Amino acid sequence: MSQQSDDVNEPLPRKSRESSLAWAREYTSAMARYAEVRITDHPASRKHFEECVGKNNEVADDGRYMLTYTAYAKIPDERHIGAVRKLRKALEEHGVRVTSHTERPETPEVILYGTNDEQRFSLIADSVNPPGTLRLSVSTACFLPPGVKQQQF
């Protein structure tokens, strides 16, 4: 993620939970298109909203949140590496900095971590269980819902 200010009361970006979820669904769909795979219903996509925890372990009660959204594609394990290579190329062309990319052809499996410093989100694309499953996941920055007064520490 991008460098955070030392000011724990720096204004947070504002976005509704519904808007964040819509963005995450759209982004994981784009990831699937780049990888030339289709998102499946089994396993079902998952959303997880959680409280933001500050640099000094502060937790506000003003409604700020982070979202992790995960979608899955069912493709044979031997296609995972090629799919994630295609995904990586497209992501790098769209402002994502790949922070780690590991390929294990003998297994076969792949793990890719990335971040978009400008938009402040992170992502994962990797082989997971059950066999033949590719995970596509994004995690947002900390957002404050619109219209809410930001708590100060």
N, C-alpha and C positions, 0 to 999 in steps of 0.2 A: 504494500500500500504506500501511498505518498507520505512524505514526511509530515507528521502531525506537529502542530504548534505546541509550545510549552504551556500555553494559556488553556487551562481546563474549561474555561467559560467561553471559548471561541464559538461564535455562532455555528450551529450545525446546519447542514443542508436539509431542506424540507421536502418530504414526499410522503404520500399516504401509503398505507400498507397495500391497498388494492393496486395502486400505481406501481409499486415495487414488484408485486407479484406478477402483474401483467408484463413488466419489463423482463423479469427473470424467465418467464415462460417463452417470451419472444427470443431472448438471447440463447437459451438452450436449444430452441428450435433452429436458430441460425447455426449454432455449433453442429447440430446434426446434419444440416444441409452441407456445411463445409466438409464434414467427414464422410458425406455420402452414405448416411445411415438413416434409419427411421426410428423415431421415438416410439416405444411400445407402452401398452397399458399394464403389462405384467413383467417385472414389478412396476407398480404404479409410481408416478412421479410423487415427490415429497416436498413439502414446504415446512420450514422451521423458522419461526420468528423468535428472537431472543433479545433480552435486555442488553444494552451496551454497557460495557464495563470500562471505566476510564483508566488512564495511565496510573493513577494512584488507587486503583480498585474502587473508585466511587461508582455508585449505581444510583441513577436518578429515578424519580417517580413521575416524570413528565411525559411518559409515553414513547421516549426514544427507543429505537429498535434497530436490529440488523436482521437480514433475511438470508437464509441459505435455501436454495431451490435446486433439487436434483431430479433429473430425468434419466431414463435408461433406454438403451438400444439393444436389441437381441441380434447379434451377428456371430458367426463362428470365431472362436478364439484366434485362429490363424489370420483373420482379417483385421484384428484390432490394431496392430502396429501400422499397417498401411493407412487405415482410416484416421488414426491420430496424427500421422505425418501430414496428411492432407489438411486436417484441422489446424495443425500448428502453422503451416504455411499461410493459411487464410487469416488466422488470428494475428500473426505478426504483421500482416499487411493492414490490419485494422486497429493498430495501437496497443496490442497486448504484448507485454514483455514476458517471454517464457523464462521462468525462474528455475525450472527443473524438468528434464525429459529423460526418462529411463526406458530402455527397451530390453526385454528379456526374451529373445527369439526361441530359446530352448523350452520355455514354459508353455506357450507364448503369452506374454502380457506386456502392457505398456502403462506408464504413469507420466502424466504431464501436469505441471502446475504453472499457472500464469497469473499475471496481474496487469490491470490497466491503471497506471498511476494517475492519469488525468481524470478518469471517471471514478476512481477509487473503488474498484471491485476486484475480486480474485476469482479464479476458476480452477477446476480440476477436470481432467478427462482421463479415465483409467479403467483397466480391466478389474472387474469385481465378481464375486460369487452371486448367483450360481453361474457355472461355466457358460460362456457365450454371451455374457452381459458386459456392456460398455457403459460406464457412468459418465454423465455430463452434468457438471454442477457449477453454480455461480453463487458467490456470497457478496452481499452489498456492504457498503460503508454504513456507518451509523447515521440514521435519519431521524428527524423530528417531524411528527405529523403536522400538517398545515394548521394554523390557527391556535397552536398550543404555545404558551409562554415557556421559554427554555429555563429550566431550573439552573441556578447558579450555585457554585460550590465555594 
